[in-house]
């Protein structure tokens, strides 16, 4: 049977046409009710002046049309057509005013797209195509209008009424309702529209911009949660100040509102002046948020605020340009965190995510260019490739041009396209103009899928004292080599950097060579011995580097390189060699390198913890043609056991030394100490002497932060230590009233690395904590199980796969975006062993007729393609 989702046309970048109709002004009036909200829309429409007037088509889904009129004249049924996709009016002569009234049912909207209900409050989510579920509109990013919005609702039920822009008027009504009017002076596309109505409270602070504008900054949440909004408020103020200082971008309204929603599919949304957040990225205190949570909250708040310019004031011509706002803004939020905290640690975090998610995505059937050529459902392209790899493309421009030229280029881009819709070419053109450089070849990065490879061959001739490096790039299109900034350095036997420019035909400057051709040759002369090369400091380009380092060379790099990322990457490569090439000397080199770091009192404890962690199963296997999941998992576990035994004395000493410090604050030193102390606890828990769990249980009961409490609980549960049931009961009771901390202990249960955890997950799905309409809860249970629990999810009998495949059609009927994201966990399936591959082939084929959404059908089709 062919479903409706499969008949939807493929949308292609090559087919883009400007909108035939534009909207100068939109006036929206909402009479809010969860069971029946009416939306009155008055749109000032005008046709494209450069083309003959075309029929009007407005997007609209699940809208009950109550009234329709043109220029005040009601339309007869034969003068328009209303179907499942929208509204069609054939005969219009020119500019006009369209009046419609529709009815929608927010409480039935489990997709969480458009207007929906969350814990009694009303929220919207319109990116990418949710506005068409609110009213009729040309729901595309290149149609921007000035919006005036009136909200009317029951005062007792919805005392707070928020929308985009500035508040204009509010007051009571005779029927127990009240109203609020909002005006947004900045034209915006419909995907940036937002409203919130509910019984909310706020924390507030004033902010004066560098232009002298006084802004009221508010963070809103339910009354029980508002005390946990203070950190988010401070993060907002830091983001506003930083964007002025670093990029000269000031806020442009009199009020900036942020609202926490418990039911939200994404992380957050940058609607103009009214950012709506998943509550996990707002609510935080030392008892209910970990150190990672605090950093993530600050980063996501920065990201959504920075969209005010890179996404709102300058938006997208079409959805193919999604990385233009997301990649650019991820780069900006990465720089925000790096400037405020540790640049080296932030870069390690970003590259770890890039390699474990985006490189893996590139290696499977879900691979696509940063700017895809086509799609059926745009929601499926909110991916690591668009966000993380998109940010790396912006970072390469920054590397190539330098801070000054990059800033001039970004200023020129914002100035040229303020209030309009732009393309990737517009950004690159602004950078080229500001720097005077030809960047046309660089555009290929947005067009080619996959992770490029740089193959490195070295040769040292003692007789002539010359050293030669041959660099070959391998990308998706051998006929179109990429423009790659490759950072590099050379070290002598004493660990000193060799300061000389290599002889080459490529453009160079100290520490950087620009690869533009398929092959480049570099030569150094006058060397008494072979140097040690180091590449990609700071990850100057998102590529794989293929060079046959010996284990002792990687260990040397981990000692002599000043760049923290290069040192970390050397340790990661040593761990990978120790696991995948057991006949090498990598294990001894890894043991020595890790021991040296553990013994170094000057090293940042957080950096030590990063370097001691070893790659996960998917990072290890991302470039393997065939996956032996069991063998990789067992080898990884055996390595961790070996490291624990080898390092036992030092780990114990560091654990107690760190325990003597004050570890209660949110300062960087306390957080760094906690990270290494908790890694020591995890590794020590693998020793036979720790089986009684006394150390982990004392760590749990003595914890002053959620960071330490959750780390200890994870050790107790995942190692199966004796006090685990008691600790779990204590944790669940302590946090029983909070959804976000409940998610954390459910995720620990679901990811317990034992085959029997499948029964635990099945019990959770049948129990009172299971909430399939809440995306956070789905991710906490099924997401943690499928992504993090290798022994249970990948059981040889296929029972783990069967459990998830049974849930996906159910979730697809509730929230297609959530279902499609879960389905993507099978992206590796064709590389599995024959038994697992056969099980998944049958399971995925059987899933086909059960799915109804475009989201899931498109992902499934890509998974099943040969």
Secondary structure, DSSP 4 states (H G I P E B T S, - for coil): ---HHHHSPPEEGGG----SEEEEEEEEEEE--SS-EEEEEEEEEEE-TTS----EEEE-SS-EEEEEEETTEEPPGGG-EEETTEEEE----S-EEEEEEEEE-GGG-TT--EEEEETTEEEEE-TTTTGGGTS-B--STT-EEEEEEEEEEETTT--EEEESSEEEEEEE-TTSEEEEEEEEEEEEEGGG--EEEES-EEEEEEEE-TTS-EEEEEEEE-TTTGGGGHHHHHHHHHHHHHHHHHH-----SSEEEEEEESS-SSSEE--TTEEEEEGGGT---TTT--HHHHHHHHHHHHHHHHTTTBTTTBEESSGGGHHHHHHHHHHHHHHHHHHHS-HHHHHHHHHHHIIIIIHHHHTSTT---SS-SEES-GGGG-SHIIIIIHHHHHHHHHHHHHHHHHHHHHHHHHHHHTTSEE-HHHHHHHHHHHHT---TGGGHHHH--S--EEEEEEEEETTTTEEEEEEEEE-S-TTS---EEEEEEEE-TTS-B---PPB-SSEEETTEEEE-SSEEEEEEES-SS--EEEE-TT-SSS-EEE----HHHHHHHHHH---HHHHHHHHHHHHHHHHH-TTSSHHHHHHHHHHHHHT-TTS-HHHHHHHHS---HHHHHTT-SS--HHHHHHHHHHHHHHHHHHHHHHHHHHHHHHHTS---S-SHHHHHHHHHHHHHHHHHTTSGGGTT-HHHHHHHHT-SSHHHHHHHHHHHHHTT-TTHHHHHHHHHHHTTT-HHHHHHHHHHHHT-SSTTHHHHHHHHHTSTT--TT-HHHHIIIIIHHHHH-HHHHT-TTSHHHHHHHHHHHHHHHH-HHHHHHHHGGGTTGGGS-HHHHHHHHHHHHHHGGG---HHHHHHHHHHH--
